[in-house]
Amino acid sequence: MDIVIPLFDRFEPLDAIGPYEILGHVPGARVRFVAPEPGRVTDVLGALAVDVPTRYSEVDSCDVLVVPGGGGTRPLVADPDFLDWIRAVHGTTRFTTSVCTGSLVLGAAGLLKGLAATTHWAAVADLEAYGATYTAERVVRHERIITSAGVSSGIDMALRLAALLTDDLTARAIQLCTEYDPQPPFDTGSVAKAPAAVLERAHRLGR
């Protein structure tokens, strides 16, 4: 089972690493990273550098495509070659998925037009500009297209995907292996729950 995650400069690290951690436990799965060019890409926080040996154009098919988000998606949505590749690979997948603003890439490729989808709360207008209808759900599935909301939601998406690729028992076992049992100290993980002061500070912290 071939699972491909494209990386690029200024990718959001948990968008990629969260699903990688979950999907890497799927029996028979091979997770690999690709990039616009072979070499080093650096995450949006600036301290995580990853050497990616494979150019995305070297991959013409896969079972699962996971597109992470981050500030680096902005150039990608205007890159016709990358969008052509997304469309071509999507034609071969069992599931095409996104985390956070990775949904903007799927939208720019025309894959979300007329569909309900989700993304990071700060990118709702951008998502809807591609013809999708935003929903605040954490994970949204439409047949073989799955979008997930901001950053940490990629873990939830990957667990659901693990169940679709195997079965619920295996996905539950992966959840236990990774000890994914969220018990956050605060209850401000969504716009619906966040007071105005928290929302204002989040906008100031945005990258």
C-alpha positions as CSV (number, residue, x, y, z in Angstrom):
1,M,0.0,0.0,0.0
2,D,1.7,3.2,-1.2
3,I,1.0,6.4,0.8
4,V,2.5,9.6,-0.5
5,I,2.8,12.9,1.4
6,P,4.2,15.9,-0.5
7,L,6.4,18.3,1.5
8,F,7.4,21.8,0.5
9,D,9.1,24.8,2.0
10,R,7.0,26.2,4.9
11,F,4.9,23.1,5.4
12,E,3.1,22.8,8.7
13,P,5.0,20.0,10.5
14,L,2.2,18.3,12.4
15,D,0.0,18.3,9.2
16,A,2.5,15.8,7.8
17,I,4.1,14.1,10.8
18,G,0.7,13.4,12.5
19,P,-0.7,11.4,9.6
20,Y,2.7,9.8,9.0
21,E,2.9,8.5,12.5
22,I,-0.6,7.0,12.3
23,L,-0.4,5.6,8.7
24,G,3.1,4.3,9.2
25,H,1.5,1.7,11.5
26,V,-1.0,0.4,8.9
27,P,0.0,-3.1,8.0
28,G,1.6,-3.4,4.6
29,A,1.8,0.4,4.2
30,R,4.8,2.3,2.8
31,V,4.7,6.0,3.5
32,R,7.0,8.2,1.5
33,F,7.6,11.9,1.1
34,V,8.0,13.8,-2.2
35,A,8.9,17.4,-2.9
36,P,8.8,20.0,-5.8
37,E,12.6,19.3,-6.1
38,P,14.8,16.7,-4.5
39,G,16.6,18.2,-1.5
40,R,15.9,20.0,1.7
41,V,12.6,21.6,2.7
42,T,12.1,23.5,5.9
43,D,8.9,23.7,7.9
44,V,6.9,26.8,8.6
45,L,8.3,27.2,12.1
46,G,11.8,27.3,10.6
47,A,13.7,24.8,12.6
48,L,12.7,21.4,11.1
49,A,14.7,20.6,7.9
50,V,13.8,17.5,6.0
51,D,15.8,16.0,3.1
52,V,13.4,14.6,0.5
53,P,15.1,12.6,-2.2
54,T,12.1,12.2,-4.5
55,R,10.6,14.8,-6.8
56,Y,6.8,14.6,-7.0
57,S,6.9,14.2,-10.7
58,E,8.7,10.8,-10.3
59,V,5.5,9.5,-8.7
60,D,2.6,8.8,-11.1
61,S,0.3,6.8,-8.8
62,C,-0.4,5.9,-5.2
63,D,-3.1,4.4,-3.0
64,V,-3.3,7.3,-0.7
65,L,-2.3,11.0,-1.2
66,V,-2.1,13.2,1.9
67,V,-1.6,16.9,1.2
68,P,-0.5,18.9,4.3
69,G,-0.9,22.6,4.7
70,G,1.2,25.5,5.9
71,G,2.3,28.8,4.5
72,G,4.0,27.0,1.6
73,T,0.6,26.1,0.1
74,R,0.2,29.6,-1.3
75,P,2.8,29.2,-4.1
76,L,1.5,25.7,-4.8
77,V,-2.1,26.8,-5.6
78,A,-0.7,28.9,-8.4
79,D,1.7,26.2,-9.7
80,P,0.0,24.6,-12.8
81,D,2.5,21.7,-12.9
82,F,1.9,20.8,-9.3
83,L,-1.8,21.0,-9.7
84,D,-1.7,18.9,-12.9
85,W,0.2,16.3,-10.8
86,I,-2.4,16.4,-8.0
87,R,-5.2,15.8,-10.6
88,A,-3.2,13.0,-12.3
89,V,-2.4,11.2,-9.0
90,H,-5.9,11.6,-7.7
91,G,-7.1,9.6,-10.7
92,T,-5.2,6.6,-9.3
93,T,-5.9,6.8,-5.6
94,R,-8.1,5.0,-3.2
95,F,-8.2,8.1,-1.1
96,T,-7.1,11.7,-1.7
97,T,-6.8,13.6,1.5
98,S,-5.8,16.9,3.0
99,V,-4.9,18.5,6.3
100,C,-5.4,22.1,7.2
101,T,-4.7,24.4,4.2
102,G,-3.8,21.4,2.1
103,S,-7.4,21.6,1.2
104,L,-6.7,24.8,-0.8
105,V,-4.4,22.7,-3.0
106,L,-7.1,20.2,-3.6
107,G,-9.5,23.1,-4.3
108,A,-7.1,24.8,-6.7
109,A,-6.9,21.5,-8.6
110,G,-10.6,21.5,-9.0
111,L,-11.3,18.4,-6.7
112,L,-13.5,20.1,-4.2
113,K,-15.9,22.1,-6.4
114,G,-19.5,21.6,-5.2
115,L,-18.4,19.5,-2.2
116,A,-18.6,20.1,1.5
117,A,-15.0,20.4,2.9
118,T,-13.1,21.7,5.8
119,T,-9.8,23.5,6.4
120,H,-8.1,25.7,9.0
121,W,-10.6,28.2,10.4
122,A,-8.5,31.1,9.1
123,A,-8.7,29.9,5.5
124,V,-12.4,29.5,5.1
125,A,-12.8,32.2,2.5
126,D,-9.9,30.9,0.5
127,L,-11.5,27.4,0.5
128,E,-14.9,28.6,-0.6
129,A,-13.3,30.6,-3.4
130,Y,-12.5,27.3,-5.0
131,G,-16.2,26.3,-5.1
132,A,-16.3,24.2,-1.9
133,T,-18.8,24.7,0.9
134,Y,-17.0,25.0,4.2
135,T,-18.2,23.0,7.2
136,A,-16.7,23.2,10.7
137,E,-16.6,19.5,11.1
138,R,-13.1,18.2,12.0
139,V,-13.0,15.5,9.3
140,V,-15.2,15.6,6.2
141,R,-15.4,12.6,3.8
142,H,-17.0,12.6,0.3
143,E,-16.5,9.2,-1.2
144,R,-12.7,8.9,-1.7
145,I,-11.9,12.6,-0.9
146,I,-11.3,13.4,2.8
147,T,-10.5,16.8,4.1
148,S,-9.6,17.7,7.7
149,A,-9.5,20.9,9.6
150,G,-6.4,22.6,11.1
151,V,-3.1,21.0,12.0
152,S,-3.9,18.4,14.8
153,S,-7.1,17.2,13.0
154,G,-4.8,15.3,10.6
155,I,-4.4,12.7,13.3
156,D,-8.1,12.2,13.5
157,M,-8.3,12.0,9.8
158,A,-5.5,9.5,9.6
159,L,-7.2,7.3,12.2
160,R,-10.4,7.3,10.2
161,L,-8.4,6.6,7.0
162,A,-6.6,3.7,8.8
163,A,-10.0,2.2,9.6
164,L,-11.0,2.5,5.9
165,L,-7.8,0.9,4.7
166,T,-8.0,-1.9,7.2
167,D,-10.7,-2.2,9.9
168,D,-11.9,-0.5,13.0
169,L,-10.0,-2.9,15.3
170,T,-6.7,-2.2,13.6
171,A,-7.3,1.6,13.7
172,R,-8.2,1.3,17.4
173,A,-5.0,-0.6,18.0
174,I,-3.0,2.1,16.2
175,Q,-4.6,4.7,18.4
176,L,-3.5,2.7,21.4
177,C,0.1,2.2,20.0
178,T,0.4,6.0,19.6
179,E,-1.4,6.6,22.9
180,Y,-3.6,9.2,21.2
181,D,-5.9,10.1,24.1
182,P,-6.3,13.9,24.0
183,Q,-6.8,15.6,27.3
184,P,-5.9,19.2,26.6
185,P,-5.5,21.7,29.5
186,F,-7.7,24.2,27.8
187,D,-11.0,24.0,25.8
188,T,-10.3,26.6,23.2
189,G,-9.4,24.3,20.3
190,S,-12.1,25.6,17.9
191,V,-13.4,29.0,17.0
192,A,-16.8,28.0,18.4
193,K,-15.3,27.6,21.8
194,A,-12.7,30.4,21.9
195,P,-13.4,33.7,23.6
196,A,-12.8,36.9,21.7
197,A,-9.4,37.6,23.5
198,V,-8.1,34.1,22.5
199,L,-9.3,34.5,18.9
200,E,-7.5,37.9,18.7
201,R,-4.3,36.5,20.1
202,A,-4.5,33.5,17.7
203,H,-4.8,35.9,14.7
204,R,-1.6,37.7,16.0
205,L,0.2,34.3,16.3
206,G,-0.9,33.1,12.8
207,R,1.8,32.3,10.3
